[in-house]
Amino acid sequence: MKFSKKVLKNGLRVVTIPMKDNPTATVLVLVEAGSKYETKKVNGISHFLEHMCFKGTIKRPKAIDISKELDALGSQYNAFTAQEYTGYYAKSDAKHFNKIFDIVSDIYLNSTFPEAEMEKEKGVIIEEINMYEDLPNRHVQDLIMKLLYGDTPAGWNIVGEKKNILGMKRDDFIRYKKEHYLPEATVIIVAGAVTEREVVKKANKIFGRVKPGKKIGKAKVKEAQKKPAALVNFKKTDQTHFVLGVRSYGLFSRKNAVLSVLGGVLGGGMSSRLFQKLREEMGVGYYVRAYNDAYTDHGFLQISAGVDNKRIEEVIKAVIEECRKLKRELVFKEELEKVKECLIGNMKLSLESSDDIANFYGGQELLKRELKNAEEKAKEIRKVTAGQIKKIANEIFQNKGLNLALVGPFRRKQEKNRLLKLLQF
């Protein structure tokens, strides 16, 4: 699939992916603003600001003005916040491209942050925090980040803490946006039945006069683990949800393709080793996954599952044994090829719609400032060897980098001490 990139005079990047046979168009704006760019006092502001951008602009004063206009176009629209970026998007029939570009741009550039709406939205976000805490398979993901990175931006909750949310003022949003929502930290991605010419023309008209500024950076992640660690969160649940994580490598590492295949061998599909072991052989759980979670300056390979409360110790032993096997033995050729084609096939299946395409290219450009198409990424995966997998397994599956976060009906201290004895490669 062909794509193009244009950099405006103020540093804003515009990526266009023409899809002439696709009837839709997606406009996505990504900015380098997320929880890693926050201070402790305003942790959660990136996510809160994302909510507030939909609460009114100069041209569209009320939230209903924005949603009514987008709904009238039959558009799908939303926003999202992560550790290292925030995104705003709308997808519609391609004939509405100009209109959705105008609306998404207005949301991004001209939000007014009405104080009355901000006070109401505090309650919405508090309930969002409550919702995530009530979902143990989701909450355990926050716990593993806390365990790995502690009281640092990488370890903080993206949604923030309740006391922070309740204490935020309108000036906090204005200051934060001024520091981070800058053209040189922003990428506009348009995918669908559009041309580069019309996209760049539109971007220049709306964003070309936005003045650049001095972008505030993020704190560098420090890795300082010397022994296995565990974090147990008591919750009366019918299942125990856990994440077993080992420190690995970040987005810029050349080892990412190998880590992707290693994760596929362990937990990438219903024929993967851990799915077969935990679900088909032991009958202890419904889901199990394994993949490398990579960020710009750090990463960790995680294995997650929800299992029978009474068999958690048995499950942890089984998972660690499967990791040990990758350190000792080469993956057979037939299994290796199966995993590679599974990964490549799933990647291509995930790129059928214009919004998926926009996210695929946008994430690369924003975080790595490079663009690779699906075939280039598939080529990297196909080059991975059994020897490389064994080598990297020996690098990352080490006791000093082993971590376990768990949510279930267990008392913290007692269960933590018992589980730590199991965390041995």
Secondary structure, DSSP 4 states (H G I P E B T S, - for coil): ---EEEE-TTS-EEEEEE-TT-SEEEEEEEES-SGGG--GGGTTHHHHHHHHTTS-BSSS-SHHHHHHHHHHTT-EEEEEE-SS-EEEEEEEEGGGHHHHHHHHHHHHHHB---HHHHHHHHHHHHHHHHHHHT-HHHHHHHHHHHHHH-SSGGGS-TT--HHHHHH--HHHHHHHHHHH--GGGEEEEEEES--HHHHHHHHHHHHTTPPP------PPP-----S-EEEEEE---SEEEEEEEEE---TT-TTHHHHHHHHHHHHSSTTSHHIIIIIIIS--EEEEEEEEEE-SS-EEEEEEEEEEGGGHHHHHHHHHHHHHHHHHSPPPHHHHHHHHHHHHHHHHHTTSSHHHHHHHHHHHHHHHS----HHHHHHHHHT--HHHHHHHHHHH--GGGEEEEEEES--HHHHHHHHHTT---
